[in-house]
Amino acid sequence: MKDYLVLKLQGPLQAWGRESFEGLRPSDLYPGRSALLGLLGACIGVDRLDTKGQHELAASVQFAVRVDQQGQKMTDYHTVKNARKEYSGLKSHETIQTWREYWQDAKYTVLVWLVDGAEITLLDIEVAVKKPVYTPVLGRRSCALSRPLYEGQVSAQSALMAFSLCEPVGGTIYSDEFDEKAIPLNKRDVPIIDRPRQFASRRVYMTKPKKEGVLHVSE
């Protein structure tokens, strides 16, 4: 059996960035690893310049995300000064137009668990999400939470089984945990901590509900 911390991500707006420059800032279907590490880091109090703390957190935790409610996509228009020039590295414009995507009324359940040799404990994370050092947001500063992050803690043989203990059951799951019956995906959302705004790829395992309210759960 393994212990899983259960978090709920709910709010009027959420934005989970994908690969982009400033012209179009799309939102992914669910929060990826970089976003979730940033969320926990804010709660724990890991500063942006604290590379040691960032390394320790990243090396300690794994995640699984269930999409409970995808919501509706919204695009917001901005003008931005001193933005990165699209397709040209870090050279900047004076002012550019930019379009930013958000999910309206989306809901996610997130499981957090520890790897062997983790530098932190689930209790450390639980305390932090209940009383965060920095204000947690749902992807961007304008995306406030509509409920507390902390939902509870469950013990199960796998992340899929843990999700079956967390209402509502039935959404698509994206997990770090290997499952031979899941669909493997490549996702470039692993922050390279010593190289800001650079990301490496990882393998994610997607499990879709067979029918409404019923998930495939490995034995």
N, C-alpha and C positions, 0 to 999 in steps of 0.2 A: 504494500500500500504506500501511496505517496500523498503528501499534504499539498493542497493547492489553495492559494489565496484567491478569493473571488472579488473582482471589481466590476462596477457598473459605470459605463460611460454614457451619459444622457445629457442633452442640452438642446436649446433651440437651434444652434448652429454648431457644426463640427467640420473640420478641414484637415484631411490627412494627406500630406503632400506626396507627390510623385516626382520623378525626374523632370526638371523644367529649368527655364531661365525666367526672366521677369515678365515677358510678354503674356504668357498664359501660365497660370498657376493651378493646375488641375488637382482635384482631390481624389485619392484612391477610395476603393470601396470600403476599406477598413483601416484601422490604425496599424502601421507596420512596426518593426522592431525599433527603428530610430525614434519614432514618436512615443512609443511606450517607455523606452529608456529615458527620454526627456521628461515624460510625465512623472515617473518614479523619482528621477533625479531632482526635480523641482520639490517634490514632497520631502525627500530626505535632506535636501539642502546642498546638493552637489553643485557648486558654482561652475559656470561655463569655462573658467580658467583652471579648474581643478581636474587636470587630466588623470591624476592618480585615482581620485574618487570615481571618475567616469569609467576608467579601466576596471576597477573593482566591481562596480555595479554591473557592467556589461558581461563580465566573466562569471557572474554569480547567478543570473536569472535566465529563464526561458519563458515563452509566452504561448498562449493559444487564444484566439479571438473568435467569438461567435457573433454573427450579424443577427440580432434579434429583430431589428426594424431598419431597413435601409434608408427610408425617408425620401425626400424629394431634393433634387439637385438645384442649386441656385448659383448664378454667376453675378459677381459684383464688379463694377468698373472702377478703376483707380487711375490716377496719374502719379508717377513715382520719379523723384529726382535722384540722380547719382546711382542709377540701377546698373547692374551688369549688362553689358551689350550682348544681345542674343547671339549665340553660336560663336562668340569671340572672347571667351575667357572672362577676365575681370575688368577689361576696359569699360569705362562707363559713358553713358549718354548724359546730357543735361537733364532732360525729362522724357519719359516714355509713357505710353499707354499700357495698362495691364488689366487683365481679366482674371479674377480669382474665384475658384469654385468652392462651394460649401454644400454640406448635406443639412437639410432642414429636418428636425425632429427624428434624427437617427438614434438608434439604441444598440449598444454592444455590451456583451458580457466578456470579461477578460479573465483568464486564469494565469496566475504567476506561480512558478515553482523554482526550486533551487537546484543547481547542478552540484555534483560532488566537489567538495573543497571550496564551497562558496564562502566569500569573505563576510557576508551579512546573513541575517536570519529572516525568516518570514515574519517573526515578531517585530524586528526592526522596521520592515516595510509596513506592516499593519499599523504600528504606532505612527509612522510618518504619514500615511494616507489619511489617518484619522485627525492628525494635527500637523499639516504640512508647513514646512519652513517658508517656501515660496508658493504663491497662489497657483494651483494647477489649472490648466486650461485645456480645451479639447482641440489642440492642434495649432490654433492662433490665439493671440491675446484677446481678440474680440469674442472668442467662443467660450462663454462661461458655462460651468456645470449647473444643471437644474436639480441635482441631488448629490449626496455624498458619494465619494468613490467607493468606500468600503461596503461590501455586501456580506462577507462572511468567510469561512474557511471550510473546506471539505476534504475528506480522504477517500481516495479511489485508486484502482489499479492502473488507470490511464486517464489522460485528459478528456477523452470522449466520454468515459464513464463519469468523470467528475461533472461534465456539462449536463449529463442526464439527471443530476441532482440539483440543477440550478434552473429555475423557471425564468422565461418560458422556453420549453424544449422545442427544437425544430429548425433552427437557422443554420446556414452554411458556416462551417468551422474552418479556420486557417490556423494550423498548429505547427510549432517547432518539433513536436513529438512524432517520430516515425510511425507510420501505419501502412502496412503493405497493401491494404485495400483502398487507401486514400489516393487522390490524384496529386502527384508531385508537381510543384510549380517552382520556377526560379524567380526570386524577388531581390532587387537591388536596394536594400534598405538597412544594411549594416553599417553604422557610422564608423569611419576610419578616424579615430579620436585624435590622432596626431596630425591629421590633414583635414581641417574644417571644410564642410560642404562636399566632402568626398565619401563615397559609399561603396561597399563591397556587396557581393551577391551571396545569397543563402538559399537553401531548399526549404520550401513550405509545403505542408501536406493539407490538401483541401478535402473536406468531407461534406457532401451535400445530403440533405434529408431525403430518404427514399420517398416519403410522402409526408404530408403535413402532420407535424407532431411526432414523427417517428424518425430516429436517426439510426444509421448503421453504427453499431458499437462492436469493436473486435472482442473476441473472447479472451 
